[in-house]
Amino acid sequence: MKKSFGMVPLAMLACGLVFTAAAAERPGRSAEEILLSFVEDFRSDPAADEPIVFGVAVKGSEGGDWHVVVNGRGENGKPAEVELRKGLPASPSVLYKLDLATLRRIGSGEMNALTAMGKARASDPAPMDIELMPGFRPDPGFFGRFIPFTFHFWTRGLPEVVSFGKSHSREVHGANAVIFYYQPGLRSAWAQVEKGQHVNSDPKDQTNPFPTMIIGIRGRAVAKIGGVEKEFHAGQMVFIPAGVAHEAWNPYDEPAEIILLMFGEGA
């Protein structure tokens, strides 16, 4: 039985630099063409230093099963050896699962992979997911390495840029969210709470075993933190200690936008 791992939503962008957007995705590109574009880009990525093999299962007749072999950095600064091959890995490994429409959205930069994988709970459906192939037994630190690797493989270019805003988001935890980056000890995201949306409405989702910072960048919303109800707005930061229940909602016409930072042990 395959085991599925959910991504919890997690947001910061560099300023003062001019970035070149990812190449426009040509309508109708095949799964192979899109995957090859990521493979070719990853050969120059510093994150390609560590050898790894992983699968990509693209649902539908126009998708198919693939695997990527990363052999690590070449000698004398040569690009890393990264190959796309047909079929799933011969030896059990980790597997990305998605459909062609989602792959095209990621390929165009409309949505990044971590956002496509965002979940409130591991059992929630998401356009993109990670599974373990039968027989694959990763070491305890595997996913601590693999989630940052996911960001680097599925983000083209250097420096690596993530576009955010409603058109790049999915609804996760009751808000429109774009996940920026995730590694052990840090989760970061942009989120938008529109009128009528309620973040963490289910009490089961209201506490985390690590601190959270909510930084208001636009609009206002109402939060209930540790039983205290308070309006917060752009230009304010709200700190939520580990283990403190929190939820938020927007009764106003203007959407509220925030930067979300979760950090510390367990994040």
DAGI-V407053 format. One record per residue. RES is the residue in one small letter. PHI is phi as a letter, one per 30 degrees, with the letter a starting at -180 (NA if undefined). PSI is psi in whole degrees, 0 to 359 (none if undefined). NEAR is the number of other ideal C-beta (glycine too) atoms within 8 Angstrom. Layout:
res & phi & psi & near
RES & PHI & PSI & NEAR
RES & PHI & PSI & NEAR
This chain:
res & phi & psi & near
m & NA & 132 & 3
k & d & 144 & 8
k & c & 132 & 6
s & c & 141 & 8
f & c & 123 & 10
g & d & 155 & 12
m & c & 129 & 14
v & d & 135 & 8
p & e & 144 & 14
l & b & none & 15
a & NA & 87 & 14
m & a & 142 & 8
l & b & 144 & 8
a & d & 151 & 6
c & b & 166 & 4
g & i & 8 & 3
l & b & 151 & 6
v & c & 123 & 3
f & c & 152 & 7
t & c & 126 & 4
a & d & 156 & 7
a & d & 150 & 8
a & e & 140 & 6
a & d & 140 & 5
e & d & 124 & 11
r & d & 129 & 5
p & e & 137 & 4
g & i & 7 & 4
r & d & 144 & 9
s & d & 164 & 7
a & e & 319 & 12
e & d & 315 & 9
e & d & 317 & 8
i & d & 314 & 14
l & d & 321 & 13
l & d & 325 & 9
s & d & 325 & 11
f & d & 319 & 12
v & d & 313 & 12
e & d & 320 & 8
d & d & 322 & 10
f & d & 339 & 14
r & e & 335 & 11
s & c & 7 & 8
d & d & 132 & 11
p & e & 335 & 5
a & d & 354 & 10
a & d & 10 & 14
d & d & 324 & 7
e & c & 126 & 9
p & d & 140 & 6
i & a & 151 & 6
v & b & 132 & 10
f & b & 157 & 11
g & c & 158 & 14
v & b & 114 & 12
a & c & 112 & 12
v & c & 115 & 14
k & d & 150 & 8
g & j & 162 & 7
s & d & 335 & 3
e & c & 5 & 8
g & c & 262 & 11
g & j & 175 & 8
d & c & 138 & 10
w & b & 165 & 16
h & b & 153 & 14
v & c & 132 & 15
v & c & 118 & 9
v & c & 115 & 13
n & c & 3 & 8
g & j & 176 & 10
r & d & 139 & 8
g & d & 171 & 9
e & d & 153 & 4
n & h & 38 & 4
g & i & 13 & 5
k & d & 155 & 6
p & e & 153 & 7
a & d & 153 & 14
e & d & 109 & 10
v & b & 126 & 13
e & b & 145 & 8
l & c & 128 & 10
r & b & 151 & 8
k & d & 148 & 5
g & i & 163 & 6
l & d & 161 & 10
p & e & 144 & 10
a & d & 325 & 3
s & c & 145 & 5
p & e & 138 & 8
s & a & 192 & 11
v & c & 151 & 13
l & b & 126 & 14
y & d & 138 & 11
k & b & 130 & 9
l & a & 172 & 14
d & c & 172 & 10
l & d & 324 & 11
a & d & 318 & 6
t & d & 318 & 12
l & e & 320 & 14
r & d & 323 & 11
r & d & 319 & 11
i & d & 319 & 16
g & d & 327 & 11
s & d & 348 & 9
g & i & 3 & 11
e & d & 324 & 8
m & b & 138 & 12
n & d & 165 & 15
a & d & 320 & 12
l & d & 324 & 16
t & d & 319 & 13
a & d & 335 & 15
m & c & 357 & 15
g & d & 136 & 13
k & b & 151 & 12
a & d & 324 & 8
r & b & 155 & 7
a & d & 332 & 7
s & d & 351 & 4
d & d & 146 & 8
p & d & 152 & 2
a & b & 152 & 12
p & d & 333 & 10
m & b & 139 & 11
d & b & 166 & 11
i & c & 133 & 13
e & b & 158 & 11
l & c & 129 & 12
m & d & 148 & 13
p & e & 131 & 7
g & j & 350 & 5
f & d & 122 & 9
r & b & 91 & 3
p & d & 155 & 9
d & d & 165 & 4
p & e & 330 & 4
g & c & 7 & 6
f & e & 309 & 9
f & d & 336 & 8
g & d & 331 & 9
r & d & 326 & 9
f & d & 326 & 11
i & d & 315 & 12
p & d & 323 & 12
f & e & 319 & 11
t & e & 314 & 12
f & e & 312 & 14
h & d & 320 & 13
f & d & 318 & 12
w & c & 8 & 10
t & c & 114 & 11
r & d & 155 & 9
g & i & 161 & 10
l & b & 124 & 5
p & d & 159 & 7
e & d & 127 & 9
v & b & 137 & 10
v & c & 123 & 10
s & d & 140 & 9
f & b & 163 & 10
g & k & 171 & 9
k & e & 322 & 7
s & d & 345 & 5
h & c & 7 & 11
s & c & 170 & 15
r & b & 156 & 11
e & d & 119 & 8
v & b & 135 & 10
h & i & 19 & 9
g & j & 3 & 10
a & b & 161 & 11
n & d & 119 & 12
a & b & 145 & 17
v & b & 117 & 16
i & d & 130 & 16
f & d & 300 & 13
y & a & 152 & 14
y & b & 125 & 12
q & a & 165 & 8
p & e & 123 & 5
g & j & 358 & 7
l & a & 130 & 12
r & b & 136 & 14
s & b & 144 & 14
a & a & 161 & 13
w & c & 144 & 14
a & b & 150 & 15
q & b & 128 & 14
v & c & 109 & 17
e & d & 165 & 8
k & e & 127 & 9
g & j & 343 & 5
q & d & 147 & 12
h & b & 114 & 9
v & d & 131 & 12
n & h & 45 & 11
s & d & 332 & 8
d & d & 125 & 6
p & e & 334 & 5
k & d & 340 & 4
d & c & 7 & 9
q & c & 353 & 9
t & b & 148 & 7
n & b & 150 & 11
p & d & 21 & 7
f & b & 160 & 11
p & d & 158 & 11
t & b & 140 & 11
m & c & 129 & 12
i & c & 120 & 13
i & c & 113 & 10
g & d & 128 & 17
i & c & 348 & 7
r & a & 143 & 8
g & i & 200 & 13
r & a & 159 & 12
a & a & 174 & 14
v & c & 131 & 12
a & b & 148 & 13
k & c & 111 & 11
i & b & 118 & 11
g & h & 33 & 6
g & i & 355 & 5
v & c & 124 & 6
e & c & 130 & 5
k & a & 139 & 8
e & d & 138 & 7
f & b & 157 & 11
h & b & 178 & 10
a & e & 140 & 9
g & j & 4 & 4
q & b & 150 & 8
m & c & 135 & 7
v & c & 125 & 10
f & c & 130 & 7
i & c & 111 & 11
p & d & 161 & 6
a & e & 138 & 9
g & i & 0 & 6
v & c & 127 & 9
a & d & 141 & 10
h & a & 145 & 13
e & a & 163 & 11
a & a & 153 & 13
w & a & 163 & 11
n & b & 107 & 15
p & c & 4 & 5
y & c & 163 & 9
d & d & 324 & 3
e & d & 133 & 8
p & d & 146 & 11
a & c & 135 & 14
e & b & 140 & 12
i & b & 159 & 12
i & c & 132 & 11
l & c & 126 & 17
l & b & 123 & 12
m & c & 136 & 14
f & a & 169 & 10
g & j & 181 & 9
e & e & 130 & 6
g & j & 346 & 7
a & d & none & 11
